[in-house]
């Protein structure tokens, strides 16, 4: 499956938003005791947010693409 430029933009923007979200989560909520392996470090929380954001951006692209195709070819 070949990714289009529009699809890559969704992945990148989703990853950026997720990375910022992960960093903000670490800054605001965080894990003070160090018992949370992901959220105790700003690097790990930013990376986890980036991955989750990129996956969310890809899912959003697929959903929008599905709605556009359904609108073009409605079933009777």
LOBALO-208717 format. One record per atom (N, C-alpha, C, O): atom name; x, y, z. Coordinates in steps of 0.05 Angstrom, whole numbers. Example, Ala and Ser with C-alpha at 12.3 -4.5 7.8 and 13.67 -1.06 7.14 Angstrom:
   atom     east    north       up
      N      264     -114      156
     CA      246      -90      156
      C      264      -66      156
      O      285      -66      169
      N      257      -45      142
     CA      273      -21      143
      C      258        1      157
      O      268       23      161
This chain:
   atom     east    north       up
      N       17      -23        0
     CA        0        0        0
      C       18       25        0
      O       35       28       17
      N       13       42      -19
     CA       29       66      -22
      C       15       89       -8
      O       -8       95      -12
      N       30      103       10
     CA       19      126       24
      C       19      151        7
      O       38      156       -7
      N       -3      166        8
     CA       -4      190       -7
      C        7      213       10
      O       11      211       34
      N       11      236       -3
     CA       21      259       11
      C        1      269       32
      O        9      277       54
      N      -24      269       25
     CA      -45      277       43
      C      -46      259       68
      O      -49      268       90
      N      -42      233       64
     CA      -42      214       86
      C      -18      219      104
      O      -20      217      128
      N        5      224       92
     CA       29      230      108
      C       26      255      124
      O       37      257      147
      N       13      275      113
     CA        8      300      128
      C       -9      294      153
      O       -3      305      175
      N      -29      277      151
     CA      -45      269      174
      C      -28      255      195
      O      -31      260      219
      N      -11      237      186
     CA        7      223      205
      C       26      242      219
      O       30      241      243
      N       37      261      204
     CA       57      280      216
      C       43      299      235
      O       53      303      257
      N       21      310      227
     CA        6      329      245
      C       -4      314      270
      O       -4      325      292
      N      -13      290      266
     CA      -22      274      289
      C        1      268      308
      O       -2      269      332
      N       24      262      296
     CA       48      257      313
      C       57      281      328
      O       65      279      351
      N       56      304      315
     CA       64      329      329
      C       45      335      352
      O       54      342      374
      N       19      333      346
     CA       -1      338      367
      C        2      318      390
      O        0      326      413
      N        7      293      383
     CA       11      273      404
      C       36      278      421
      O       36      274      445
      N       57      286      408
     CA       82      291      422
      C       78      314      442
      O       87      313      465
      N       65      335      432
     CA       59      358      450
      C       41      350      473
      O       44      358      496
      N       22      333      467
     CA        4      323      487
      C       18      306      508
      O       13      308      532
      N       36      289      499
     CA       52      272      517
      C       70      289      535
      O       73      283      559
      N       82      310      524
     CA       99      327      540
      C       83      343      560
      O       91      346      583
      N       59      353      552
     CA       42      367      570
      C       32      349      592
      O       29      357      615
      N       26      324      585
     CA       17      305      605
      C       38      300      626
      O       33      300      650
      N       63      297      617
     CA       85      294      636
      C       88      318      654
      O       93      316      678
      N       86      342      642
     CA       90      367      656
      C       67      372      677
      O       73      380      699
      N       43      367      669
     CA       20      373      686
      C       14      350      706
      O       11      355      730
      N       11      326      696
     CA        3      303      713
      C       28      288      722
      O       33      286      746
      N       43      278      703
     CA       68      264      709
      C       66      240      727
      O       44      230      731
      N       88      232      737
     CA       89      209      755
      C      111      215      775
      O      135      211      770
      N      104      225      798
     CA      124      235      817
      C      140      213      830
      O      164      217      836
      N      128      190      835
     CA      142      168      849
      C      161      153      831
      O      178      138      842
      N      157      155      805
     CA      174      140      787
      C      165      111      783
      O      179       95      771
      N      140      105      792
     CA      130       78      788
      C      118       73      761
      O      113       51      753
      N      113       95      746
     CA      102       93      719
      C      125       93      699
      O      139      114      697
      N      130       71      686
     CA      154       71      668
      C      153       90      644
      O      174       99      635
      N      129       96      634
     CA      127      113      610
      C      125      142      618
      O      140      159      607
      N      108      148      637
     CA      101      176      642
      C      120      189      662
      O      117      213      669
      N      140      175      672
     CA      159      187      692
      C      181      203      678
      O      194      219      691
      N      185      199      653
     CA      206      213      638
      C      194      230      616
      O      176      221      602
      N      204      255      612
     CA      193      271      590
      C      199      260      563
      O      182      263      545
      N      221      246      559
     CA      228      235      533
      C      209      211      527
      O      199      209      504
      N      204      194      546
     CA      187      171      542
      C      158      180      537
      O      144      168      520
      N      149      199      553
     CA      121      208      549
      C      117      222      522
      O       96      219      510
      N      137      237      514
     CA      135      251      488
      C      135      230      465
      O      120      233      446
      N      152      210      467
     CA      153      189      447
      C      127      173      446
      O      117      167      425
      N      116      166      470
     CA       91      152      470
      C       68      168      459
      O       52      158      444
      N       68      194      465
     CA       48      212      453
      C       51      214      423
      O       31      215      409
      N       76      215      413
     CA       81      217      385
      C       69      192      370
      O       56      195      350
      N       75      169      381
     CA       65      144      369
      C       34      143      369
      O       22      137      349
      N       23      149      392
     CA       -7      149      394
      C      -19      170      376
      O      -40      165      364
      N       -7      193      374
     CA      -17      214      357
      C      -16      207      328
      O      -34      213      312
      N        6      195      319
     CA        9      187      292
      C      -11      165      284
      O      -23      166      263
      N      -16      147      302
     CA      -37      126      298
      C      -64      139      296
      O      -81      131      279
      N      -69      158      313
     CA      -95      172      313
      C      -99      188      287
      O     -120      189      276
      N      -77      201      278
     CA      -78      216      253
      C      -84      198      229
      O      -99      205      211
      N      -72      175      229
     CA      -77      155      207
      C     -105      145      208
      O     -118      142      187
      N     -116      140      232
     CA     -143      131      235
      C     -163      153      226
      O     -183      147      213
      N     -157      178      232
     CA     -173      200      224
      C     -174      203      193
      O     -195      208      182
      N     -151      199      181
     CA     -149      200      152
      C     -166      178      140
      O     -182      183      121
      N     -164      154      150
     CA     -180      132      139
      C     -210      137      143
      O     -225      130      125
      N     -218      148      165
     CA     -246      154      170
      C     -256      175      151
      O     -278      172      139
      N     -241      196      146
     CA     -249      217      128
      C     -251      206       99
      O     -269      213       84
      N     -231      190       92
     CA     -231      177       65
      C     -255      159       61
      O     -267      159       40
      N     -262      144       82
     CA     -285      127       81
      C     -311      143       77
      O     -328      135       61
      N     -314      165       92
     CA     -338      182       89
      C     -340      194       61
      O     -362      196       50
      N     -317      203       50
     CA     -317      215       23
      C     -325      194        2
      O     -340      200      -16
      N     -315      170        4
     CA     -322      149      -15
      C     -351      141      -12
      O     -364      135      -32
      N     -361      140       12
     CA     -389      133       17
      C     -407      155        5
      O     -428      149       -5
      N     -399      180        7
     CA     -415      202       -3
      C     -415      201      -34
      O     -436      208      -46
      N     -393      193      -47
     CA     -392      192      -76
      C     -408      168      -87
      O     -419      171     -109
      N     -408      146      -73
     CA     -422      122      -82
      C     -442      112      -62
      O     -438       92      -48
      N     -464      126      -59
     CA     -484      118      -39
      C     -498       92      -48
      O     -502       87      -72
      N     -504       75      -29
     CA     -517       50      -36
      C     -547       54      -35
      O     -557       69      -18
      N     -562       42      -54
     CA     -591       46      -55
      C     -606       33      -32
      O     -630       34      -30
